[in-house]
Amino acid sequence: MLDSPTRVVVTGAAGFVGSHLCDRLLGMGHEVVGIDSFSDYYERARKKQNLESAREQSGFRLVELDLVDGDVARAIRGAAVVFHLAGQPGVRPSWGDHFDQYVQDNIVATQRLLEALREHPVKRLVFASSSSVYGDAEMFPTKETALPRPVSPYGMTKLAAEHLTFVYMRNFGIPATSLRYFTVYGPRQRPDMAFCRFMEALADGNEIEIYGDGEQTREFTFVSDAVDGTVKAASADVVGQVVNLGGGSRVSVNRVLDTLAEISGIEPRRKYMPAALGDPRHTGASINVARDRLGWEPRVSLREGLAKQWEWFLAASARRPEVSPL
């Protein structure tokens, strides 16, 4: 499907992963329609900055649109592939009064897109799901066949949206694939995500707040690897399947901070906080399906990826940390 230039749609185009995906697709010669609602989850200016490179390309068109109440059918008309990355992110804010927003942006928005795809069929829908659907998995690495048991409202809404895509596939023939991302990081990472917060605190000489004892582990996936797997999923024989995309190894949060200290030359000041509700103790991906069906392999090690994000962070913040080195 993506072997020759074609029109593709990326929802959530101004976000972290979405903007990188747009850049990759444009570099491959595709015409890209980027859809984003520019919600207030974080600053509009930061999202616009994410798209600076894409907006310089003649093959890119940005449509500011809320999938829930906008004219989705018009925006996707003529596309061969739709990459659905839009959604309300974040585990901790998904409790309480914010839950309505998660239902709207993760479930209802997905249903509206699927309805539009009934009217304007595509060759592939690639849905960006999350490892949060697994919750506290019973075994590691976790296979796609593991029973999803989310432990946060966010994870629940991502699982519901994932199920919706397959409901529409079975009833209306929409060729859907669901990718479960495992903690993506790298340049342009959302400001609420851990590595971004760690680097900000490190540069300012502030305490780094760690939820729990820091020995919880995560499967960290560099953004270029996540994008590579996402692009491959549009052409591979994976319709109706769920595919994990993980970085290849599990690392504790404490080890991440040790590595950041080595890269930056700055000793982090750690402040341990109570564990957060909805955060699983461990995550770890079995990526055999991605290897076998996508021909995909993560290429960027955690140290290399953290170094790239740190370099980007310093350039983006236009300052050098004024603290004593190690």
KEKOLFI-651611 format. One record per residue (C-alpha): residue in one letter; x negated, y, z. Coordinates in steps of 0.2 Angstrom, whole numbers, plus 5000, padded with zeros to 4 digits. Layout:
N
aa A&x X&y Y&z Z
...
end
This chain:
326
aa M&x 5000&y 5000&z 5000
aa L&x 4986&y 5012&z 5004
aa D&x 4974&y 5005&z 4990
aa S&x 4978&y 5020&z 4979
aa P&x 4984&y 5038&z 4983
aa T&x 5002&y 5039&z 4989
aa R&x 5013&y 5049&z 5000
aa V&x 5013&y 5045&z 5019
aa V&x 5021&y 5053&z 5034
aa V&x 5013&y 5054&z 5051
aa T&x 5025&y 5059&z 5065
aa G&x 5016&y 5067&z 5080
aa A&x 5004&y 5074&z 5068
aa A&x 4997&y 5088&z 5079
aa G&x 4993&y 5076&z 5093
aa F&x 4977&y 5068&z 5098
aa V&x 4978&y 5052&z 5088
aa G&x 4990&y 5059&z 5075
aa S&x 4978&y 5073&z 5070
aa H&x 4964&y 5061&z 5068
aa L&x 4975&y 5049&z 5057
aa C&x 4980&y 5064&z 5046
aa D&x 4961&y 5068&z 5043
aa R&x 4958&y 5050&z 5039
aa L&x 4972&y 5048&z 5027
aa L&x 4968&y 5064&z 5018
aa G&x 4950&y 5059&z 5016
aa M&x 4956&y 5043&z 5008
aa G&x 4965&y 5054&z 4995
aa H&x 4983&y 5052&z 5001
aa E&x 4996&y 5066&z 5002
aa V&x 5001&y 5068&z 5020
aa V&x 5017&y 5075&z 5027
aa G&x 5014&y 5079&z 5045
aa I&x 5029&y 5080&z 5057
aa D&x 5027&y 5088&z 5074
aa S&x 5040&y 5096&z 5086
aa F&x 5026&y 5106&z 5095
aa S&x 5034&y 5101&z 5112
aa D&x 5028&y 5110&z 5128
aa Y&x 5019&y 5095&z 5135
aa Y&x 5003&y 5104&z 5132
aa E&x 4998&y 5121&z 5123
aa R&x 5004&y 5124&z 5106
aa A&x 4988&y 5132&z 5102
aa R&x 4978&y 5117&z 5106
aa K&x 4989&y 5106&z 5094
aa K&x 4987&y 5119&z 5080
aa Q&x 4968&y 5118&z 5083
aa N&x 4969&y 5099&z 5081
aa L&x 4976&y 5101&z 5063
aa E&x 4963&y 5114&z 5058
aa S&x 4954&y 5102&z 5046
aa A&x 4970&y 5095&z 5039
aa R&x 4978&y 5111&z 5035
aa E&x 4963&y 5116&z 5024
aa Q&x 4967&y 5101&z 5013
aa S&x 4979&y 5104&z 4998
aa G&x 4987&y 5087&z 5001
aa F&x 4993&y 5091&z 5018
aa R&x 5010&y 5098&z 5022
aa L&x 5016&y 5102&z 5040
aa V&x 5034&y 5100&z 5045
aa E&x 5039&y 5107&z 5062
aa L&x 5054&y 5096&z 5067
aa D&x 5062&y 5088&z 5082
aa L&x 5066&y 5070&z 5076
aa V&x 5081&y 5069&z 5088
aa D&x 5091&y 5083&z 5080
aa G&x 5081&y 5088&z 5064
aa D&x 5083&y 5083&z 5046
aa V&x 5072&y 5068&z 5047
aa A&x 5078&y 5060&z 5030
aa R&x 5073&y 5076&z 5020
aa A&x 5056&y 5076&z 5029
aa I&x 5052&y 5058&z 5025
aa R&x 5059&y 5057&z 5007
aa G&x 5047&y 5050&z 4994
aa A&x 5035&y 5042&z 5007
aa A&x 5028&y 5025&z 5005
aa V&x 5022&y 5023&z 5023
aa V&x 5027&y 5031&z 5039
aa F&x 5016&y 5031&z 5054
aa H&x 5027&y 5034&z 5069
aa L&x 5015&y 5041&z 5083
aa A&x 5027&y 5055&z 5090
aa G&x 5033&y 5052&z 5108
aa Q&x 5032&y 5059&z 5125
aa P&x 5016&y 5052&z 5133
aa G&x 5010&y 5050&z 5151
aa V&x 5014&y 5038&z 5165
aa R&x 5015&y 5049&z 5180
aa P&x 5027&y 5062&z 5174
aa S&x 5039&y 5049&z 5168
aa W&x 5047&y 5047&z 5185
aa G&x 5062&y 5058&z 5192
aa D&x 5070&y 5072&z 5182
aa H&x 5058&y 5070&z 5167
aa F&x 5065&y 5053&z 5163
aa D&x 5078&y 5061&z 5151
aa Q&x 5064&y 5068&z 5140
aa Y&x 5056&y 5051&z 5139
aa V&x 5072&y 5043&z 5133
aa Q&x 5075&y 5057&z 5121
aa D&x 5057&y 5058&z 5113
aa N&x 5053&y 5039&z 5114
aa I&x 5069&y 5030&z 5111
aa V&x 5082&y 5042&z 5103
aa A&x 5069&y 5050&z 5092
aa T&x 5064&y 5033&z 5086
aa Q&x 5082&y 5028&z 5083
aa R&x 5084&y 5044&z 5072
aa L&x 5069&y 5040&z 5062
aa L&x 5075&y 5022&z 5059
aa E&x 5092&y 5028&z 5053
aa A&x 5083&y 5040&z 5041
aa L&x 5073&y 5025&z 5035
aa R&x 5089&y 5016&z 5031
aa E&x 5093&y 5030&z 5018
aa H&x 5075&y 5031&z 5012
aa P&x 5066&y 5014&z 5012
aa V&x 5047&y 5013&z 5014
aa K&x 5035&y 4999&z 5011
aa R&x 5029&y 5000&z 5029
aa L&x 5033&y 5008&z 5046
aa V&x 5019&y 5007&z 5058
aa F&x 5024&y 5011&z 5076
aa A&x 5012&y 5017&z 5089
aa S&x 5017&y 5007&z 5105
aa S&x 5006&y 5006&z 5121
aa S&x 4998&y 4994&z 5132
aa S&x 5009&y 5001&z 5146
aa V&x 5022&y 4989&z 5140
aa Y&x 5012&y 4975&z 5148
aa G&x 5012&y 4982&z 5166
aa D&x 5002&y 4971&z 5178
aa A&x 4999&y 4957&z 5165
aa E&x 4996&y 4939&z 5172
aa M&x 4981&y 4936&z 5162
aa F&x 4966&y 4945&z 5154
aa P&x 4963&y 4947&z 5140
aa T&x 4981&y 4950&z 5137
aa K&x 4988&y 4942&z 5122
aa E&x 5003&y 4949&z 5112
aa T&x 5013&y 4934&z 5117
aa A&x 5012&y 4939&z 5135
aa L&x 5029&y 4944&z 5143
aa P&x 5030&y 4963&z 5143
aa R&x 5034&y 4969&z 5161
aa P&x 5031&y 4988&z 5162
aa V&x 5029&y 4996&z 5179
aa S&x 5033&y 5014&z 5174
aa P&x 5047&y 5022&z 5165
aa Y&x 5035&y 5028&z 5151
aa G&x 5031&y 5010&z 5148
aa M&x 5049&y 5005&z 5148
aa T&x 5054&y 5018&z 5135
aa K&x 5039&y 5013&z 5124
aa L&x 5045&y 4995&z 5125
aa A&x 5063&y 5000&z 5121
aa A&x 5057&y 5009&z 5105
aa E&x 5047&y 4994&z 5100
aa H&x 5062&y 4983&z 5101
aa L&x 5072&y 4996&z 5091
aa T&x 5060&y 4995&z 5077
aa F&x 5062&y 4976&z 5076
aa V&x 5081&y 4977&z 5078
aa Y&x 5082&y 4988&z 5062
aa M&x 5069&y 4977&z 5054
aa R&x 5081&y 4962&z 5056
aa N&x 5097&y 4970&z 5052
aa F&x 5091&y 4982&z 5038
aa G&x 5075&y 4975&z 5032
aa I&x 5064&y 4990&z 5038
aa P&x 5046&y 4983&z 5037
aa A&x 5040&y 4987&z 5054
aa T&x 5024&y 4983&z 5063
aa S&x 5020&y 4988&z 5081
aa L&x 5003&y 4993&z 5087
aa R&x 4999&y 4992&z 5106
aa Y&x 4985&y 5005&z 5109
aa F&x 4974&y 5002&z 5124
aa T&x 4969&y 5019&z 5132
aa V&x 4962&y 5029&z 5117
aa Y&x 4949&y 5042&z 5120
aa G&x 4938&y 5054&z 5111
aa P&x 4937&y 5071&z 5103
aa R&x 4954&y 5081&z 5104
aa Q&x 4960&y 5070&z 5119
aa R&x 4975&y 5076&z 5128
aa P&x 4971&y 5088&z 5142
aa D&x 4981&y 5077&z 5155
aa M&x 4971&y 5061&z 5151
aa A&x 4958&y 5055&z 5163
aa F&x 4942&y 5058&z 5152
aa C&x 4947&y 5076&z 5148
aa R&x 4951&y 5080&z 5166
aa F&x 4934&y 5072&z 5172
aa M&x 4924&y 5082&z 5159
aa E&x 4933&y 5098&z 5164
aa A&x 4930&y 5095&z 5182
aa L&x 4912&y 5090&z 5179
aa A&x 4908&y 5106&z 5169
aa D&x 4916&y 5117&z 5182
aa G&x 4908&y 5109&z 5197
aa N&x 4924&y 5104&z 5204
aa E&x 4929&y 5087&z 5212
aa I&x 4935&y 5074&z 5201
aa E&x 4952&y 5067&z 5207
aa I&x 4952&y 5048&z 5205
aa Y&x 4969&y 5039&z 5209
aa G&x 4965&y 5023&z 5219
aa D&x 4948&y 5016&z 5223
aa G&x 4941&y 5018&z 5206
aa E&x 4938&y 4999&z 5204
aa Q&x 4954&y 4998&z 5193
aa T&x 4949&y 4993&z 5175
aa R&x 4955&y 4999&z 5158
aa E&x 4952&y 4994&z 5140
aa F&x 4945&y 5010&z 5132
aa T&x 4947&y 5012&z 5113
aa F&x 4938&y 5026&z 5104
aa V&x 4949&y 5036&z 5093
aa S&x 4941&y 5032&z 5076
aa D&x 4943&y 5013&z 5080
aa A&x 4961&y 5016&z 5084
aa V&x 4964&y 5025&z 5068
aa D&x 4955&y 5012&z 5058
aa G&x 4966&y 4999&z 5065
aa T&x 4982&y 5009&z 5062
aa V&x 4977&y 5012&z 5043
aa K&x 4974&y 4994&z 5041
aa A&x 4991&y 4989&z 5048
aa A&x 4999&y 4998&z 5034
aa S&x 4993&y 4986&z 5021
aa A&x 4990&y 4970&z 5031
aa D&x 5002&y 4955&z 5032
aa V&x 5009&y 4960&z 5049
aa V&x 5027&y 4964&z 5046
aa G&x 5037&y 4960&z 5061
aa Q&x 5022&y 4957&z 5072
aa V&x 5014&y 4966&z 5087
aa V&x 4996&y 4969&z 5087
aa N&x 4984&y 4974&z 5101
aa L&x 4971&y 4988&z 5097
aa G&x 4958&y 4988&z 5111
aa G&x 4940&y 4994&z 5112
aa G&x 4933&y 4976&z 5116
aa S&x 4928&y 4977&z 5134
aa R&x 4936&y 4982&z 5151
aa V&x 4927&y 4995&z 5162
aa S&x 4931&y 5002&z 5179
aa V&x 4934&y 5020&z 5182
aa N&x 4919&y 5021&z 5193
aa R&x 4908&y 5014&z 5180
aa V&x 4915&y 5027&z 5167
aa L&x 4910&y 5041&z 5179
aa D&x 4893&y 5033&z 5181
aa T&x 4891&y 5033&z 5163
aa L&x 4897&y 5051&z 5161
aa A&x 4884&y 5056&z 5174
aa E&x 4870&y 5048&z 5164
aa I&x 4876&y 5057&z 5148
aa S&x 4878&y 5074&z 5155
aa G&x 4865&y 5074&z 5168
aa I&x 4877&y 5080&z 5181
aa E&x 4882&y 5071&z 5197
aa P&x 4901&y 5070&z 5198
aa R&x 4909&y 5075&z 5215
aa R&x 4922&y 5061&z 5217
aa K&x 4938&y 5063&z 5227
aa Y&x 4948&y 5047&z 5229
aa M&x 4967&y 5049&z 5230
aa P&x 4981&y 5037&z 5233
aa A&x 4985&y 5025&z 5219
aa A&x 4998&y 5032&z 5207
aa L&x 5015&y 5024&z 5205
aa G&x 5016&y 5015&z 5188
aa D&x 4998&y 5013&z 5185
aa P&x 4993&y 4995&z 5182
aa R&x 4978&y 4989&z 5192
aa H&x 4970&y 4982&z 5176
aa T&x 4972&y 4982&z 5157
aa G&x 4963&y 4971&z 5145
aa A&x 4967&y 4967&z 5126
aa S&x 4965&y 4951&z 5117
aa I&x 4961&y 4957&z 5099
aa N&x 4961&y 4941&z 5090
aa V&x 4976&y 4945&z 5080
aa A&x 4969&y 4962&z 5075
aa R&x 4953&y 4953&z 5069
aa D&x 4962&y 4939&z 5060
aa R&x 4976&y 4949&z 5052
aa L&x 4969&y 4966&z 5050
aa G&x 4951&y 4962&z 5047
aa W&x 4948&y 4975&z 5061
aa E&x 4934&y 4976&z 5074
aa P&x 4930&y 4990&z 5087
aa R&x 4914&y 4998&z 5082
aa V&x 4911&y 5012&z 5095
aa S&x 4904&y 5007&z 5112
aa L&x 4910&y 5016&z 5127
aa R&x 4894&y 5025&z 5130
aa E&x 4893&y 5031&z 5112
aa G&x 4911&y 5036&z 5113
aa L&x 4909&y 5046&z 5129
aa A&x 4894&y 5054&z 5122
aa K&x 4904&y 5060&z 5107
aa Q&x 4918&y 5066&z 5118
aa W&x 4906&y 5075&z 5129
aa E&x 4898&y 5084&z 5114
aa W&x 4915&y 5089&z 5108
aa F&x 4921&y 5095&z 5125
aa L&x 4906&y 5107&z 5127
aa A&x 4908&y 5114&z 5109
aa A&x 4927&y 5116&z 5111
aa S&x 4925&y 5124&z 5128
aa A&x 4911&y 5135&z 5121
aa R&x 4901&y 5134&z 5137
aa R&x 4888&y 5124&z 5146
aa P&x 4891&y 5118&z 5163
aa E&x 4882&y 5129&z 5176
aa V&x 4878&y 5116&z 5189
aa S&x 4862&y 5108&z 5195
aa P&x 4857&y 5093&z 5184
aa L&x 4853&y 5076&z 5192
end
